Amino acid sequence: MQATTLADDALTDHAAHTPEAAALAVEHPKAWLDDEAGAGHADAPAGASQALSADKRVKIERETHKLEKRLCRLVGQAIVDFNMIEEGDKVMVCMSGGKDSYGMLDILLKLQKRAPVKFDIVAVNLDQKQPGFPDYILPEYLGSLGIDYHIETQDTYSIVKKNIPEGKTMCSLCSRLRRGILYTVARRLGCNKIALGHHRDDMLQTFFLNMFFGGKLKGMPPKLNSDNGEFIVIRPMAYVYERDLVRWAEHREFPIIPCTLCGSQENLQRKQIGNMLRDWEKQYPGRIKSMFTALQNVVPSHLMDRELFDFQGLKANGQPDEHGDKAFDEEPLPKEEGPLGGVQVVQL
């Protein structure tokens, strides 16, 4: 267990942190989304090659700058849309050592400097005592940032190996153990928000996993209560594409730690779903975007869940219904009256 103190400059450049400022954050969310406020030119990694031609360096710098602006904008938009971070929050950023958690921490630290509300960040890693796990990498990296961090050491690896037969996926038990430990750590550190590094690709994969293998229309929400009701769990990268995180990790040269506990197991259902989605996108460009948009545009009356919609109580009332039969028209009907006057055309 090791920790450093928050660097002074990590808390600078905030708006006036008063109750009025907190209210303004909701009314005027632009500070979260202003591309130019915090992006500047993307920070160059320590080991960047000096051998590139001047023109190529300029092109790479320009593209990387655009990538940073896009990441900051998408994370800021998710924070605003779902009210993820508020005045006085203490956010526990869960660090696995993978590209996603590195990217999440990196972008949140950038946004923290220009956010319209004051909030604290503490990075937390759970060392599960996996054989060969390089336990020095994250402390060294987090220490170099000068931010508050905590390393929690718990031997969940032995528990998982003992209880899961060889060849079976360990993800379910591992995640339950990890979740319970992280709740305990969040309570100890005084955090009220827990940030996870899932991105939009993860959210789509989870939706199809639940539909294909669980028989549920259930996804991975950007914000929800913890199991024990004590914390709010947020996913600030809900709008971020995985491919952008891959590029950002390469640019920033994050010291990636592979997950040897579950990442090396083949034929996992999530991997199969991921391959399916990638194949769809290759054959039908834009399908991924359309499916992700559908997660935000649910019409309960056009599904079959009687808990979500009162089908038994549905009666004709003589009033137009925007979710009636015309909702199945392939193209919206023109609003202006044609030769049929006020006659409503129903597509059969």
C-alpha positions as CSV (number, residue, x, y, z in Angstrom):
1,M,0.0,0.0,0.0
2,Q,1.5,3.3,-1.0
3,A,0.2,6.8,-1.6
4,T,1.3,10.3,-2.6
5,T,-0.3,13.6,-1.9
6,L,-2.4,15.4,-4.5
7,A,-0.2,17.8,-6.5
8,D,-1.2,21.5,-6.0
9,D,-1.6,22.1,-9.7
10,A,-4.2,19.3,-10.0
11,L,-6.7,21.5,-8.2
12,T,-6.0,24.7,-10.1
13,D,-8.0,26.4,-12.9
14,H,-11.4,25.5,-11.5
15,A,-14.3,27.9,-11.6
16,A,-15.3,29.5,-8.3
17,H,-16.3,26.5,-6.2
18,T,-19.4,27.8,-4.5
19,P,-23.0,26.4,-4.4
20,E,-23.8,28.9,-7.2
21,A,-20.9,27.5,-9.2
22,A,-22.3,24.0,-8.7
23,A,-25.6,25.1,-10.1
24,L,-24.0,26.8,-13.0
25,A,-22.3,23.5,-13.9
26,V,-25.6,22.1,-14.8
27,E,-27.0,25.1,-16.5
28,H,-23.7,25.9,-18.4
29,P,-21.9,22.6,-19.1
30,K,-19.7,24.1,-21.8
31,A,-16.7,24.0,-19.5
32,W,-16.8,20.2,-19.7
33,L,-17.0,20.3,-23.4
34,D,-14.8,23.2,-24.6
35,D,-12.3,21.5,-26.8
36,E,-9.8,24.4,-26.7
37,A,-9.9,24.9,-22.9
38,G,-7.8,22.1,-21.9
39,A,-6.6,20.2,-24.9
40,G,-3.8,22.4,-26.3
41,H,-1.3,20.2,-28.1
42,A,-1.2,16.6,-27.1
43,D,1.5,15.8,-24.6
44,A,4.4,14.0,-26.3
45,P,5.4,10.7,-24.7
46,A,8.8,10.5,-23.1
47,G,10.2,8.0,-25.7
48,A,8.9,9.7,-28.9
49,S,11.1,9.1,-31.8
50,Q,13.2,12.1,-33.1
51,A,13.9,10.5,-36.4
52,L,10.6,11.4,-38.1
53,S,10.6,13.9,-40.9
54,A,9.3,17.4,-40.0
55,D,6.2,17.0,-42.2
56,K,5.3,13.6,-40.7
57,R,5.8,14.9,-37.2
58,V,3.4,17.8,-37.9
59,K,0.8,15.5,-39.3
60,I,1.1,13.1,-36.3
61,E,0.9,16.0,-33.9
62,R,-2.2,17.4,-35.7
63,E,-4.0,14.0,-35.7
64,T,-3.1,13.4,-32.1
65,H,-4.4,16.8,-31.1
66,K,-7.7,16.0,-32.8
67,L,-7.8,12.7,-31.0
68,E,-7.3,14.3,-27.6
69,K,-10.0,16.9,-28.3
70,R,-12.4,14.2,-29.3
71,L,-11.7,12.1,-26.2
72,C,-12.1,15.1,-23.9
73,R,-15.3,16.1,-25.7
74,L,-16.9,12.7,-25.5
75,V,-16.0,12.1,-21.9
76,G,-17.2,15.6,-21.0
77,Q,-20.4,15.0,-22.9
78,A,-21.1,11.8,-21.0
79,I,-20.4,13.5,-17.7
80,V,-22.9,16.3,-18.5
81,D,-25.6,14.0,-20.1
82,F,-25.8,11.7,-17.1
83,N,-24.7,14.2,-14.3
84,M,-21.8,11.8,-13.4
85,I,-19.7,14.3,-11.4
86,E,-20.9,17.0,-9.1
87,E,-19.5,19.6,-6.7
88,G,-17.5,18.1,-3.9
89,D,-17.4,14.5,-5.3
90,K,-14.5,12.3,-4.5
91,V,-14.1,9.9,-7.5
92,M,-12.3,6.6,-7.1
93,V,-10.8,5.8,-10.5
94,C,-10.3,2.1,-10.8
95,M,-7.0,1.2,-12.4
96,S,-6.5,-2.3,-13.9
97,G,-3.3,-1.4,-15.8
98,G,-5.1,-1.8,-19.1
99,K,-5.4,0.9,-21.8
100,D,-9.0,1.7,-20.9
101,S,-8.3,2.6,-17.2
102,Y,-5.1,4.5,-18.2
103,G,-7.1,6.5,-20.8
104,M,-9.9,7.2,-18.3
105,L,-7.6,8.6,-15.7
106,D,-5.6,10.6,-18.2
107,I,-8.7,12.3,-19.6
108,L,-10.4,12.9,-16.2
109,L,-7.2,14.6,-15.0
110,K,-7.3,16.9,-18.0
111,L,-11.0,17.7,-17.5
112,Q,-10.5,18.2,-13.7
113,K,-8.4,21.3,-14.4
114,R,-11.2,23.1,-16.3
115,A,-14.4,21.6,-14.8
116,P,-17.1,24.0,-13.6
117,V,-17.2,22.0,-10.3
118,K,-14.5,21.0,-7.8
119,F,-14.0,17.3,-7.4
120,D,-11.1,15.1,-6.2
121,I,-9.6,12.0,-7.8
122,V,-7.9,9.1,-6.2
123,A,-6.6,6.3,-8.4
124,V,-7.0,2.8,-7.0
125,N,-5.5,-0.5,-8.1
126,L,-6.3,-4.0,-6.8
127,D,-3.3,-6.2,-6.8
128,Q,-4.9,-9.7,-7.0
129,K,-1.6,-11.5,-6.6
130,Q,-1.6,-13.0,-10.0
131,P,1.6,-14.9,-10.7
132,G,4.0,-12.7,-12.6
133,F,2.0,-9.5,-12.0
134,P,4.4,-6.6,-12.1
135,D,3.3,-4.9,-8.9
136,Y,5.8,-2.0,-9.3
137,I,4.4,-0.6,-12.6
138,L,1.3,1.2,-11.4
139,P,2.9,2.7,-8.2
140,E,5.7,4.1,-10.3
141,Y,3.4,5.5,-12.9
142,L,0.9,7.0,-10.5
143,G,3.6,8.3,-8.3
144,S,5.1,10.1,-11.3
145,L,1.8,11.9,-11.9
146,G,1.8,13.4,-8.4
147,I,-1.8,12.4,-7.7
148,D,-3.4,10.6,-4.8
149,Y,-3.4,6.9,-5.3
150,H,-3.9,3.6,-3.4
151,I,-2.7,0.1,-4.1
152,E,-4.9,-2.6,-2.4
153,T,-3.4,-6.1,-2.1
154,Q,-5.8,-9.0,-1.9
155,D,-5.1,-12.6,-3.0
156,T,-8.2,-13.2,-5.0
157,Y,-6.3,-15.2,-7.6
158,S,-5.9,-18.2,-5.2
159,I,-9.6,-18.1,-4.4
160,V,-10.6,-18.0,-8.1
161,K,-8.2,-20.8,-9.1
162,K,-9.5,-22.9,-6.2
163,N,-13.2,-22.5,-7.0
164,I,-13.2,-22.4,-10.9
165,P,-12.5,-25.7,-12.8
166,E,-9.7,-25.6,-15.3
167,G,-10.8,-24.3,-18.7
168,K,-13.8,-22.4,-17.3
169,T,-14.0,-18.6,-17.4
170,M,-13.0,-16.9,-14.2
171,C,-14.5,-13.6,-15.0
172,S,-17.7,-13.8,-13.1
173,L,-16.3,-14.9,-9.7
174,C,-13.3,-12.6,-10.2
175,S,-15.5,-9.6,-10.8
176,R,-17.7,-10.3,-7.7
177,L,-14.7,-10.6,-5.4
178,R,-13.1,-7.5,-7.0
179,R,-16.4,-5.5,-6.6
180,G,-16.7,-6.2,-2.9
181,I,-13.1,-5.2,-2.2
182,L,-13.4,-2.0,-4.2
183,Y,-16.5,-1.0,-2.2
184,T,-14.6,-1.5,1.0
185,V,-11.7,0.6,-0.3
186,A,-14.0,3.4,-1.5
187,R,-15.6,3.5,1.9
188,R,-12.2,3.7,3.6
189,L,-11.0,6.4,1.3
190,G,-14.2,8.5,1.6
191,C,-15.1,8.2,-2.0
192,N,-18.7,8.6,-3.1
193,K,-18.3,7.9,-6.9
194,I,-16.5,4.9,-8.4
195,A,-15.4,5.4,-12.0
196,L,-15.0,2.3,-14.3
197,G,-13.2,2.3,-17.6
198,H,-15.8,0.7,-19.9
199,H,-16.2,2.3,-23.3
200,R,-19.0,2.2,-25.9
201,D,-17.8,-1.1,-27.4
202,D,-18.0,-2.7,-24.0
203,M,-21.5,-1.4,-23.6
204,L,-22.7,-2.8,-26.9
205,Q,-21.0,-6.2,-26.3
206,T,-22.7,-6.4,-22.9
207,F,-26.1,-5.7,-24.5
208,F,-25.7,-8.6,-27.0
209,L,-24.2,-10.9,-24.3
210,N,-27.3,-10.4,-22.2
211,M,-29.7,-10.8,-25.2
212,F,-28.0,-13.9,-26.7
213,F,-27.0,-15.8,-23.5
214,G,-29.1,-14.2,-20.7
215,G,-32.5,-13.7,-22.4
216,K,-32.6,-10.1,-21.3
217,L,-32.6,-6.7,-23.0
218,K,-30.1,-5.4,-20.5
219,G,-27.0,-3.3,-21.1
220,M,-24.2,-1.6,-19.2
221,P,-25.6,1.7,-17.9
222,P,-23.3,4.8,-17.8
223,K,-24.4,5.5,-14.2
224,L,-26.0,3.3,-11.6
225,N,-26.1,2.6,-7.9
226,S,-23.6,0.1,-6.4
227,D,-24.9,-3.2,-5.3
228,N,-25.0,-2.1,-1.7
229,G,-26.6,1.3,-2.5
230,E,-23.7,3.1,-0.9
231,F,-22.0,4.5,-4.0
232,I,-22.7,5.8,-7.5
233,V,-20.8,3.9,-10.2
234,I,-20.0,5.9,-13.3
235,R,-18.6,5.1,-16.7
236,P,-17.2,8.4,-18.1
237,M,-16.1,6.8,-21.3
238,A,-19.6,5.6,-22.3
239,Y,-19.3,7.5,-25.6
240,V,-15.7,6.7,-26.4
241,Y,-14.7,4.3,-29.2
242,E,-12.2,1.6,-28.3
243,R,-10.2,2.3,-31.4
244,D,-9.5,5.8,-30.1
245,L,-8.4,4.5,-26.7
246,V,-6.0,2.1,-28.6
247,R,-4.5,5.1,-30.4
248,W,-4.3,7.2,-27.3
249,A,-2.5,4.5,-25.4
250,E,0.0,4.1,-28.1
251,H,0.6,7.8,-28.2
252,R,0.9,8.2,-24.5
253,E,3.0,5.0,-24.2
254,F,1.1,3.8,-21.1
255,P,2.9,0.9,-19.3
256,I,0.2,-1.6,-20.1
257,I,-0.3,-4.6,-17.8
258,P,-1.9,-7.6,-19.5
259,C,-4.6,-9.5,-17.6
260,T,-3.2,-13.0,-17.2
261,L,-6.1,-14.1,-15.1
262,C,-8.8,-14.0,-17.8
263,G,-7.4,-12.3,-20.9
264,S,-5.6,-15.4,-22.1
265,Q,-8.6,-17.7,-22.1
266,E,-9.9,-18.4,-25.6
267,N,-13.5,-18.6,-26.8
268,L,-15.0,-16.3,-24.2
269,Q,-18.5,-15.2,-25.1
270,R,-17.5,-11.6,-25.0
271,K,-14.7,-12.1,-27.4
272,Q,-17.1,-13.9,-29.8
273,I,-19.6,-11.0,-29.6
274,G,-16.7,-8.5,-30.2
275,N,-15.7,-10.4,-33.3
276,M,-19.3,-10.5,-34.5
277,L,-19.7,-6.7,-34.1
278,R,-16.4,-6.0,-35.9
279,D,-17.5,-8.2,-38.8
280,W,-20.9,-6.4,-39.0
281,E,-19.1,-3.0,-39.0
282,K,-16.9,-4.1,-41.9
283,Q,-19.8,-5.4,-43.9
284,Y,-22.2,-2.6,-43.0
285,P,-20.3,0.6,-42.0
286,G,-22.3,2.7,-39.5
287,R,-24.1,-0.3,-38.0
288,I,-22.3,0.1,-34.7
289,K,-23.2,3.7,-34.4
290,S,-26.8,2.9,-35.2
291,M,-27.0,0.2,-32.6
292,F,-25.4,2.4,-29.9
293,T,-28.0,5.1,-30.7
294,A,-30.7,2.5,-30.3
295,L,-29.7,2.0,-26.7
296,Q,-30.6,5.6,-26.1
297,N,-33.9,5.5,-28.0
298,V,-36.1,2.8,-26.3
299,V,-39.8,2.6,-27.0
300,P,-41.3,0.3,-24.3
301,S,-44.7,0.1,-26.0
302,H,-43.1,-1.7,-28.9
303,L,-41.5,-4.4,-26.8
304,M,-43.1,-7.2,-24.9
305,D,-42.2,-6.4,-21.2
306,R,-45.5,-6.0,-19.3
307,E,-43.6,-4.5,-16.4
308,L,-42.5,-1.6,-18.6
309,F,-45.8,-1.0,-20.4
310,D,-49.4,-1.5,-19.4
311,F,-50.6,-3.6,-22.3
312,Q,-53.7,-4.9,-20.4
313,G,-54.8,-1.3,-19.6
314,L,-54.3,-0.1,-23.2
315,K,-57.6,1.2,-24.7
316,A,-58.5,3.2,-27.7
317,N,-59.2,6.8,-26.6
318,G,-59.7,8.5,-30.0
319,Q,-56.5,10.5,-29.6
320,P,-53.5,10.3,-32.0
321,D,-50.7,8.2,-30.6
322,E,-47.1,8.9,-31.9
323,H,-46.3,5.3,-31.0
324,G,-49.3,3.8,-32.8
325,D,-49.3,1.9,-36.1
326,K,-47.7,4.8,-38.0
327,A,-44.5,4.3,-36.0
328,F,-43.9,1.3,-38.2
329,D,-43.8,3.3,-41.4
330,E,-40.5,3.0,-43.1
331,E,-40.4,6.7,-44.0
332,P,-42.2,9.5,-42.1
333,L,-45.3,10.7,-43.9
334,P,-45.3,14.3,-45.2
335,K,-46.9,16.7,-42.7
336,E,-48.6,18.9,-45.4
337,E,-52.0,17.8,-46.5
338,G,-52.1,16.3,-50.0
339,P,-55.1,15.5,-52.3
340,L,-56.6,13.4,-49.6
341,G,-57.0,16.4,-47.3
342,G,-57.1,15.4,-43.6
343,V,-57.4,11.6,-44.3
344,Q,-54.7,9.7,-42.4
345,V,-52.8,7.1,-44.5
346,V,-51.9,3.9,-42.8
347,Q,-49.2,1.8,-44.3
348,L,-50.2,-1.9,-44.4
